[in-house]
Amino acid sequence: MPSELVTNLAILVLAGFIGFAVISKVPNTLHTPLMSGTNAIHGIVVLAGLLVIGFSGNGILNKVILVIAIVFGTINVVGGFLVTDRMLGMFKRKPTPPAAAATAGKGGKAAKPANAAKAAKPANAAKAAEEDPEK
């Protein structure tokens, strides 16, 4: 029995060191998406905790520890989804107000885009080259 405890503690400590080494090498831009995936996996842990609490013995200490673990796991999952939603919201385009676009030009007419003249110029140049082949 004691050798099994020592083995499990050694695995826990080594997993902690490996986890720290891996996470410290992750760039900041990848940290949030990876944590989002980790939080999704933690949802599975919450479900496992619910199953274990259903099959656990009559010990009150077991049930208290499982309830605490389920509460913390649920907080982690919900927080992870909120952070992921906020991160994805940063990539959404901001809508342009329709009133500003309609009254941008003179006399209530919509103004031409600044690049409209540039876009029309090559077409006019190609048309002129077709008409006058000496150029």
N, C-alpha and C positions, 0 to 999 in steps of 0.2 A: 504494500500500500504506500509506504513513504517514497519508494523509488518512482512510483507512478505520479505522485505529486511533484517530485523534483523534475521529472520529465516534462510534465505539463507546464510547470513554471518556466523551465528553460525554453520551451516552444513559445510561450507568451512573450518572454523577454526578447528572444531572437526576432519574432514577428514585429515587435515594437521597433527594434533597431532597423530592420529591413524597411518597414513602412516609413520611418523617418527619413532614411536614405533616399527612398524613391520619391517621396513627396517633395523633399528639398531640391530635387533636380527638375521639377516640373516648372516651366515658365509661367509667369503670371497670366498670360492670355489663355492658357489651357486649364488653369486651376478651376475656374467656375464650371465649365462643362464637365470636367472630370468629377467634381463634387456633386454635380447634378446626377450623374450616373451612380455614384456611390449612395446618394440618398434614395434612389430608386431601389437599389439592392437592400437598403436598410428597411424598406417597406416589407420585403420578404422576411426579414428578421422579426418585424412586428407581428406578422402573421404566424410565424413559428412560435413566438411568445404566447400568442393567444391559444394556439394548439396545446402548448405545454401546460399552460395554466388549467386547461380543461382536463388534462390527464394527470395532473400532479396529485400527490398524496394529500392527506388531511393536514399536513403541517402548515401552520399559519405563517411561519417565517418564509417558506417557499412561495406562498401566494403573495405576500407583501413584496418580496424581491421581484417577482415576476410582474406585478402591477407597476412597480416603479420603473422597471426596464421597459415595459410597454408604453408608459407615459413619456419617458425620455425618447424612445424610438419614434413615437408619433410626433413629438415636437420637432425632432430632426427631419422627418419626412416632410412635414408641412412647411417648415422653414426652408428646406431645400427647394421645394416647388415654388415658394414665393421668390426666392433669390433667382431661380431660373427664369421665372416669368418676367422679373424686372430686367434681367440681362437680355432676354429676347426683345423686350420693349425698347431697348437702346438701338436696335437695328431697324425699327420701323420708321418709315418716312413720315415726316410731319405733314399733315394735310395743309394745302394752301387755302386761305380763306376765299370763298367764291366771290364776295363783294369786292375785294381788292383786284381780282383778275378782270372783272367785268368793267370797272371804271378806271382802268389804268391809262387808257388813251384819251385824246381830246374829244370833247363833245359826247362823251359817254361811249365812244367806240373803243373796242379793244385795240391796244397798241400792238404793232408788229414785233415779233421777237427780234432781239439784237442780231442774231445770226441769220435772219431771213434774207437779208441782202447778200450775205456771203454764200448762202445756199443757192440763190438764184443766179449769181454771177457765173459759176462754171457752166450752168445750163445755157445761159445766153452766149457765153464764149464758144461753146460747142456748136450752137446754132449758127453763129456768125462764121465759124470755120467751115461749116457745110455750105453756106451760101457763097463764101469767097475762098476757094481752094488755094489761092496764091499765098495766103498768110501762113 
